[in-house]
Amino acid sequence: MEDTKADIFNCAKELFSTKGYKDTNISDITKKVGIGTGTFYKYYASKDELFLEIYLKENEELKKSIMKSVKLDGDPIKIVQEIIANNLDGMRSNPILKEWYNRDLFSKLEKEFYKLGGIKRINELMNGSLMEIIKAWKAQGKLRDDIDDDMILAIFSSIPYIDIHKEELGIQYFPRILEYLEEFIMKGLTDCRQK
């Protein structure tokens, strides 16, 4: 049974990558896997659910890759800028992750994203790495020590929420709004004279 689910996942990932979300339908996936539509529905309630499972996996892999590549011995502002830039580049270059910026698809995906606990999964993935970075930077005197570690983590964790609400804020401002916010946040957190 797990093999069938993995086959569905892998074939759908390939189809979504080549044809896009909109032009891939369940019958394309079932034909590629060699199963009936009823079998598909034993594993996934909808194409949306399957797509977001793939999306979340791709996003997790991107985040892990970024965090492994980060060198923590530099300027925190530059490091955070690098993390954000690498994330945006990764999102734009991956055809599955790029769908997040598809205006026609976004509102539909956002509902499913919350339902599947997407933001929680991303936060859990990032929070361990970020807390280590926060503690290291504080120990080195690179971050303000008058702000609790958990509060700094909450500030960092708020950035993806802003991305999720790009439609309400105005999609025409993205990704520049994220770049400015990350700059303003990091300047405030690294100004150790504000104690």
C-alpha positions in Angstrom: 0.0 0.0 0.0 2.8 2.4 0.9 4.4 1.7 -2.5 1.2 2.8 -4.3 1.0 6.0 -2.2 4.7 6.7 -3.0 4.0 6.0 -6.7 1.1 8.4 -6.7 3.3 11.0 -4.9 6.3 10.6 -7.3 4.3 10.5 -10.5 2.2 13.5 -9.4 5.4 15.4 -8.5 6.8 14.8 -12.0 3.5 15.9 -13.7 3.1 19.0 -11.5 6.7 19.9 -12.3 6.3 19.5 -16.0 2.7 20.5 -16.7 1.9 22.7 -13.7 -0.9 22.4 -11.1 -3.7 23.6 -13.4 -2.9 21.4 -16.4 -2.4 18.2 -14.3 -5.6 16.3 -13.4 -6.2 13.2 -11.4 -6.7 11.1 -14.5 -3.2 12.1 -15.7 -1.8 11.0 -12.4 -3.7 7.7 -12.3 -2.7 6.8 -15.8 0.9 7.5 -15.1 0.8 5.4 -11.9 -1.3 2.6 -13.6 -4.2 2.7 -11.0 -7.9 3.5 -11.1 -9.4 6.7 -9.9 -10.9 4.9 -6.9 -7.5 3.8 -5.8 -6.3 7.4 -5.9 -9.0 8.5 -3.5 -8.0 5.8 -1.0 -4.8 7.8 -0.5 -5.8 11.4 -1.2 -9.1 13.3 -0.9 -8.3 15.6 -3.8 -5.7 16.9 -6.2 -5.2 19.9 -3.9 -4.3 17.7 -0.9 -1.8 15.7 -3.0 -0.3 18.9 -4.5 0.2 20.5 -1.1 1.7 17.3 0.4 4.3 17.5 -2.5 4.6 21.3 -2.0 5.3 20.9 1.7 7.9 18.2 1.1 9.6 20.3 -1.5 9.5 23.4 0.8 11.0 21.3 3.7 13.8 20.1 1.5 14.5 23.7 0.3 14.6 25.0 3.9 16.9 22.1 5.1 19.3 22.8 2.2 19.4 26.5 2.9 20.1 26.0 6.6 22.9 23.5 5.9 24.6 26.0 3.6 24.5 28.9 6.0 27.8 30.0 7.6 27.0 31.5 10.9 30.3 33.3 11.5 29.4 36.4 9.5 27.3 39.5 10.0 23.7 38.4 11.1 22.1 41.0 8.8 23.9 39.5 5.7 23.2 36.0 6.8 19.5 36.6 7.2 19.5 38.4 3.8 21.2 35.4 2.3 18.7 33.0 3.8 15.8 35.0 2.5 17.4 35.5 -0.9 18.1 31.7 -1.2 14.6 30.9 -0.2 13.1 33.2 -2.8 15.5 31.9 -5.5 14.6 28.3 -4.5 10.8 29.1 -4.6 11.2 30.7 -8.0 13.3 28.0 -9.6 11.2 25.0 -8.4 8.1 24.6 -10.6 6.1 23.2 -7.7 7.1 25.9 -5.1 6.6 28.6 -7.8 2.9 27.7 -7.8 2.6 29.5 -4.5 2.9 32.8 -6.4 0.2 31.9 -8.9 -2.5 34.4 -8.1 -5.3 32.1 -9.5 -4.2 29.2 -7.4 -3.1 30.9 -4.2 -6.4 31.3 -2.3 -7.3 27.7 -3.0 -3.9 26.5 -1.9 -3.8 28.7 1.2 -6.9 27.0 2.7 -5.5 23.6 2.1 -2.1 24.7 3.4 -3.6 25.6 6.7 -5.8 22.5 6.8 -2.7 20.3 6.4 -0.8 22.2 9.0 1.7 23.6 6.5 2.8 26.6 8.6 3.2 24.5 11.6 5.4 22.0 9.7 7.6 24.8 8.3 7.9 26.5 11.8 8.9 23.1 13.4 11.5 22.6 10.7 13.0 26.1 11.0 12.6 26.7 14.8 15.3 24.3 15.9 17.9 25.7 13.5 16.9 29.3 14.2 17.0 28.9 18.0 20.6 27.6 17.7 21.5 30.6 15.5 19.8 33.0 18.0 21.8 31.5 21.0 25.1 31.6 19.1 24.6 35.2 18.0 23.6 36.3 21.5 26.7 34.5 22.9 28.9 36.4 20.4 27.2 39.7 21.2 25.7 40.0 17.7 22.1 40.2 18.9 20.4 42.2 21.6 20.4 40.4 24.9 17.5 42.4 26.3 15.0 40.5 24.1 14.0 37.0 25.1 15.2 34.2 22.7 11.6 33.0 22.3 10.5 36.5 21.3 13.3 36.7 18.7 12.3 33.3 17.4 8.7 34.5 17.2 9.8 37.6 15.2 11.7 35.4 12.8 8.8 33.0 12.5 6.4 35.9 11.7 8.1 36.4 8.3 6.4 33.4 6.6 3.0 34.7 7.8 3.5 37.9 5.9 4.3 35.9 2.8 1.0 34.0 3.2 -0.9 37.2 3.3 0.7 38.7 0.2 -2.7 39.1 -1.5 -4.1 41.3 1.3 -0.9 43.4 1.4 -0.6 43.6 -2.3 1.2 41.0 -4.3 2.9 43.7 -6.4 5.1 44.5 -3.4 6.5 41.0 -3.1 9.3 40.0 -2.6 10.6 43.5 -1.9 8.4 43.8 1.2 10.1 40.8 2.7 13.5 42.2 1.9 12.7 45.4 3.7 11.1 43.7 6.7 14.0 41.4 7.1 16.4 44.4 6.9 14.4 46.4 9.5 14.0 43.5 11.8 17.7 42.5 11.7 18.9 46.1 12.2 16.6 46.4 15.3 17.8 43.0 16.6 21.5 43.7 16.0 21.6 47.2 17.4 23.0 46.2 20.8 23.1 49.8 21.9 19.3 49.9 22.3 19.5 48.0 25.6 
